């Protein structure tokens, strides 16, 4: 068994595709496939389930993944201790719902890269269900997701609360709603509403808030960033967690603003999740710590709730 076999296996798992892993590793796909098959024969298990849509971890592979990661981390520590300057750079993959707030994500990634110049950070926007699936299969190291306070926490993940906010109505400053101190559910029935697609926490929240009243969404989009752009262009209003709006570049430039929802006590939590495992890559642990620290600083600076407040 060679270290590069484990590196290749980790790349295939992370990227979810033999083709994409081959491109990243600069190998031919047949050569990579044969290397993985040789490792499977040596271990006596099928590590991957190969489908037309891509390669995903088998049940046996998921059981062995923590051991593979543990070996690779041990090799990295050995190389570092030996003073090797050209050791293989590792990648950390972060899955994030788009409402996970640019003011948190960008500073955290910037600070992490300053301390880990050889480690690539890949940020992938996805729905919460896709993030959870990729975390379980090893495709993501960390996941940023929204969570409505009171909902059950999934037991298969370690969950860390980063920010605690409340739903707000995001509008243009020249909108009639912006002149009100609060916005009611009845107010939302009378304006074009930009909704998150089904599968997002805020989609479920808005349906619960309106209770079946009013027309369907005038627009539906895949994530908060596009929703905020549509608001800035005057297409309507959207409902997001306040931590997704406060400090956003569009809000700082005066293109959007937000108002609280009258009578609402619901809290939205921004959670950082990772799969429960005996071994977690050191880079993923370090980025986890950076997110927690950045969230604490952001919450203190902008009056947003954090786990420590």
N, C-alpha and C positions, 0 to 999 in steps of 0.2 A: 504494500500500500504506500502510495506516494502523497506528499502534502498537496501537490497540485491537483490530484484527483479530488481531494476534499474541497479545495478552492473552487474547482469547476462545478462540483455538486452544489456548493453554496450559491454560486452565481446563477445556475439554472433555477434553483428554488426561489431566489430573490427576484429574478426577472420573469419567471413564469413561462419561459420559452427557451428551447434549445437554440433557436435562431438568434434571439436577442443576446443570449449568453455568449454564443459563438462570436457575434459582432463585437461585444465588449472585450472578450478575451483575445480577439484577433486570431481565431482558429476557424478552420472549416467546420461546418456543422456535422459532417460525417465523422470527423476526427473527435469532436467533442462527444458525440453520441456514443462512439465506441469506447472512449475513456470512461464515461459514466457506466456503460454496460459492464466494463471490466471490473469496476468497483462493485457493482451489484453482484457479479459472479463471485468476487472475492468474499463479500460479506454474506452471500447466500440469501439475499432479500431483494425485492423490487423496491427501489427507493422512489421511483417516479411512476405516475400514471400518465401515460402518453395518450393525448387526445388531439383531434384536429385543431382545437382551440388553443392548444399549448400543453406544456408539461407541468403537472402539479405534484406535490408531495403525496405519496401513498401513506397509508396509516403507519406502515413500518418505518417509512422515511421520517414521519413526524416524531416517532419515538426516538429515532437515532439522531435527529437534527441537533438537540442540545449537546450531544457528545461530539458531533462534527464541529460545532461552534467552539466547544471547549478545547479541542485539539488545535484549531486554528488560532485561538487566542493565546494558547500556550506557546505556539510557534512564534507569534508576534512578540510575546514577552521575551522569548529567548533571543530573537534577533535584536530587539532593543537593548537587552542586557549586553549583547556582544558588540554593541555600538555600530551595527550595520546602518549605513546612511541611505541605502537604496532599497529598503525593504518594500515589499508589495503593499501598495496603498489599499485600504479597504473602503467599502462603501456603506453608508447608512441610508436606508430608505425610510422616508416618513410619509405615511398616508394621512391626508388631511381633508376634512370637509371644508368647503370654501369659506364658511363663516368662522373659521378658526382664528381670524384676526391677523391681518398683515402687521399691525404694530407689535405683535408678539413674535410671529414666525420669523420675520426678517432679522430683527436684532439677535434672536437666539441662534439662527444659522450663521450669521456673521461672526458672532463671538466664538462659536464652536470651531469654525474654519480657521480663525486666527490661532487657536490652540492646537488644531489638527490639520496642518496644511496639506498633508498627504492623503487625507480622507475625503472622499467625494460624498456630498450630501445630495440625495435625489428626493425631491418633494413632488408627490403625486396627489392631485386632487381626485377624490372619489367619494361615493356615497358611504354612509356609515356601515351598511351591511357588507359592502365590498372591502372596506378597511378591516373589519373584523375577520372576514374570511382570509384575507391576505396575511394578517397577523398570525392566525392559527397555522397557516401553511408555510410560514417563514418568508413570504414575499415582502412584508414590511417588518422593520424592526420596531417602529413606534407608530402610534396612531393618535391623531388629534380629532376628537369627536365632541359633538354637543350632547348634552344629557339633561332631560327635564328633572328637576328636583322631585323626588318621590318615586320615580321609576326604579325598578330593580336594577342593580348593577350586575353585569354578566360575570359569573363566577370564574370563567376560564381566563380572565385577564387580571393583571395588576392595574388598578385604576388610581391615578393621582389627580386630584382636583387642582387645576391651574387658576382658573378665574371663575368668579360667581357673579352673574349679571342678571338683568331682567329683560324681557322682551320690550322693544320700543318700535315705534312707527318711524321709518326712515322716509323723509320727504325732501323736496327742494325747499330752500329758505323762502322762496316766494309763493309756496303753496298756502292756501287758506288754513290748512291744518297746522302749519308752522306758527301761526299767530295764536294758537291755543296752548295753554299750559299742559293739558293732557288731551289724549285722543281716545274716544270711546269706541267700542265695537260697532255701535250704530254708525259712527262717522265713517268707518271703513267700508260699510255697505255702499256708500254713495260715491266712492272714488274708484278709479281703475286700480286694481290690486295686482301687484307683481308677486307671484308666489314661487316658492321653491318647489321643485318637482317632487312627486310622491317618492318616499324613501328618506327624505330629510326630516329631521326632528321639527324644524320650524314649519314644514308643511302640515304635520300632524297638529302642532300647536294652534295654527291659524284656524284650521277646521274646528278644533275644539272651542276656540274663542268665539267664532261666529255662530256656532251651534246650528249650522245648516241655513242660516239667514243669508239673503242677498244673492247676487249672481255668482257664477263661477269666476275663477281668476281671469282677469283680462289678459294676463301674460303668465307664462310659466317658464322658469329658467333653471339651469343646472348649477346652482350655487350663488352665494351672496355677492361675489365680486361683480358678476354680470348684473345682478339685481340692483346693486348700487349705481352702476353705470346707467342703467335704464332709468332709475330715479333722477339722476343728474341731467338726463336728456329730456326730462319732463313727461315721461310716459305714465307715471303713476306713483304709488306708494308701495313700500314693502315692509314686512315685519321681520326684524332680526334681533339677535341679542345685542345689548348696548355695547359690549366689548368688541363687536364686529364693526361698529360705526364710530365710536369715540376714538379719535386719533388716526382714523383712516385718512390717506392722502386727499381723498375727495372732500372729507369733512374739514380738514385743515385749510383747504383752498376755498371753502365756503360754497361748494357745489351741492352738498347735501347737509342735512341736519337731522335730528331725531327728537321725538317727544314720547314721554312715558304713556302707557295705556292705563286709562282710568280704572280704578278698582281692581287692578291685577296684582296679585301677590306671588305669582309663579316665578320661580327662579330657574335660569338656564345656567348650567355648569359647563365649562370647557374642561374636558377630561383628557389626560394623556394616558394612553393605554399601551401595554406590551403583554406579550404572551407569557403566561406563567411557565418558567423553565428553570432548571437547575443551573444552566449556564447561559449568560447573556453576553454578547460581544462587548468588549470594553468601550468601543466607540459609541455603541448605543447607550451604555450606562452613562457615559460622559455627556452625551447630548441630552439625555433625560434630565441630568442635573442642571444643565444650562437652561432648559425650558422652565424648570421649577424656579430657578433664580430670576430669570427674566420676567416671569409672570408675577413674582413677588414685587419686583421693582416697578413693573407697569401698573400693578394694582395700587401701589402706594402713590405713584406719581399722578394717576388719573382718577383716583377715587373709585376704582373698581374693586370688587370683593375678591379676596384670595383665600386659599385654604388656611392661611395663618392669621387671618384678620377676623 
